[in-house]
Amino acid sequence: MKAQTLSAELRGQFQASPYPSSRPPSSISSVSTGSGFSTPSAITGGHKRSSASQSTSTKGKNSLEQMKLDLRGRLDEFSQGAQEQKLTSAALKTERYQIKMQYHMREKEIAHLQTQTVNECAEAENIHRRTMESKQIDLEIRKADIEALDKERELLNLKLLLARAQLTPSQPGEGPSS
């Protein structure tokens, strides 16, 4: 009875193991079957399958199916991760494009503002120059007016002296009376 219990325990452990053998994978050798494919000797035990080992081979198939399911699950995880990375990459590319366009628009805006500032400065400079020219001309006109008034004053003084001289008879020895 103990032998049956021991073999039942071993079968239970074999079914629970996700791998077909407890030997390390480097020691698994292949055995060629008639179909042209090779199968690991750990699954077949190094012998051709017999009816007694058929239950063991179905257990091996179950573990092989389990390995396939595990691999599919991992592939699905990798696929999902790759899809997420593609989405992230696309979002980052879109964000990069938007930032690039914003930069381009800001550059254009800055160039426009610089041009506008240069134009405004040139216009202000022209207005200032014209204003200064106008003031200079006004100043020169006022100076000319002052000179004309000075000349006119001198002329009037001379006329006044002439009129005084004509009103008073000149006597020798007498000077003009004031």
C-alpha positions in Angstrom: 0.0 0.0 0.0 2.8 2.3 0.7 4.1 1.9 -2.8 0.8 2.9 -4.3 0.6 5.9 -2.0 4.1 6.9 -3.0 3.3 6.5 -6.8 0.0 8.5 -6.3 2.0 11.3 -4.6 4.5 11.3 -7.5 1.7 11.4 -10.0 0.1 14.3 -8.2 3.4 16.2 -8.1 3.8 15.5 -11.8 0.4 16.9 -12.6 1.0 20.0 -10.5 4.3 20.7 -12.2 4.0 23.1 -15.1 7.0 21.4 -16.7 7.1 17.9 -18.1 10.1 16.8 -16.0 12.0 17.7 -12.9 15.3 17.5 -14.8 16.9 20.7 -15.8 16.1 21.9 -19.3 19.7 21.5 -20.4 19.6 17.7 -19.9 16.5 17.2 -22.0 17.4 15.2 -25.2 15.1 14.7 -28.1 13.8 11.4 -29.5 12.7 11.2 -33.1 9.2 9.9 -33.8 8.0 8.5 -37.1 6.4 11.8 -38.1 9.7 13.6 -38.7 9.3 15.8 -35.5 11.3 15.2 -32.4 9.8 15.2 -28.9 11.7 15.7 -25.7 12.7 12.4 -24.1 11.6 13.7 -20.8 8.0 13.6 -22.0 8.2 10.1 -23.5 10.6 8.9 -20.9 13.1 8.0 -23.7 10.8 5.1 -24.9 8.0 4.9 -27.4 4.6 5.3 -25.9 2.8 2.3 -24.6 -0.7 1.9 -23.3 0.5 2.0 -19.7 2.2 5.3 -20.2 -0.7 6.8 -22.1 -2.1 8.3 -18.9 1.3 9.9 -18.3 1.3 11.2 -21.9 -2.2 12.8 -21.4 -0.9 14.4 -18.3 2.1 15.6 -20.3 -0.3 17.0 -22.9 -2.2 18.7 -20.2 1.0 20.3 -18.9 1.9 21.2 -22.5 -1.5 22.8 -23.0 -0.9 24.7 -19.7 2.5 25.9 -21.0 0.8 27.0 -24.2 -1.8 28.9 -22.3 0.9 30.5 -20.1 2.8 31.5 -23.2 -0.3 32.9 -24.9 -1.1 34.9 -21.7 2.5 36.3 -21.7 2.2 37.1 -25.4 -1.1 38.8 -24.8 0.6 40.8 -22.0 3.4 41.8 -24.3 1.0 42.6 -27.0 -1.0 44.8 -24.6 2.2 46.4 -23.4 3.3 47.1 -27.0 -0.1 48.6 -27.8 0.1 50.8 -24.8 3.6 51.9 -25.8 2.4 52.6 -29.3 -0.4 54.8 -27.9 2.0 56.5 -25.6 4.4 57.1 -28.5 1.6 58.5 -30.6 0.4 60.8 -27.8 4.0 62.0 -27.3 4.5 62.5 -31.0 1.2 64.6 -31.1 2.3 66.6 -28.1 5.8 67.1 -29.7 4.1 68.3 -32.9 1.8 70.7 -30.9 4.8 72.1 -29.0 6.7 72.5 -32.3 3.8 74.3 -33.8 3.4 76.5 -30.8 7.1 77.3 -31.0 6.8 78.1 -34.7 3.8 80.4 -34.0 5.6 82.2 -31.2 8.6 82.7 -33.4 6.3 84.2 -36.1 4.6 86.4 -33.5 7.9 87.6 -32.1 9.2 88.4 -35.6 6.0 90.3 -36.3 6.2 92.2 -33.1 9.8 93.0 -33.8 8.9 94.3 -37.3 6.0 96.2 -35.8 8.3 97.8 -33.2 10.9 98.7 -35.8 8.2 100.3 -37.9 6.7 102.2 -34.9 10.2 103.4 -33.9 10.9 104.6 -37.5 7.5 106.4 -37.6 8.1 108.0 -34.1 11.6 109.0 -35.3 10.1 110.6 -38.4 7.5 112.5 -36.4 10.1 113.6 -33.9 12.4 114.8 -36.8 9.6 116.7 -38.4 8.6 118.3 -35.1 12.2 119.3 -34.5 12.5 120.7 -38.0 9.2 122.6 -37.5 10.4 124.0 -34.2 13.7 124.9 -35.7 12.0 126.8 -38.5 9.7 128.5 -36.0 12.8 129.5 -34.0 14.5 130.9 -37.1 11.3 132.8 -38.0 11.2 134.3 -34.5 14.9 135.3 -34.8 14.2 136.9 -38.1 11.2 138.6 -36.6 13.4 139.9 -33.7 16.0 141.1 -36.2 13.3 142.8 -38.3 11.8 144.4 -35.2 15.3 145.6 -34.1 15.9 147.1 -37.6 12.5 148.7 -37.5 13.2 150.1 -34.0 16.5 151.5 -35.3 14.7 153.0 -38.3 12.1 154.5 -36.0 14.8 155.9 -33.8 16.5 157.4 -36.8 13.2 158.8 -38.1 12.6 160.3 -34.6 16.0 161.9 -34.6 15.4 163.2 -38.1 12.0 164.6 -37.1 13.5 166.3 -34.0 16.2 167.7 -36.1 13.8 169.1 -38.5 11.6 170.7 -35.9 14.3 172.5 -34.1 16.2 175.1 -36.0 19.8 174.5 -35.8 21.7 177.4 -34.4 25.4 177.4 -34.4 26.7 176.5 -31.1 23.4 175.1 -29.9 22.9 171.5 -29.8 19.6 169.7 -30.0 17.5 170.3 -26.9 16.1 167.4 -25.1 
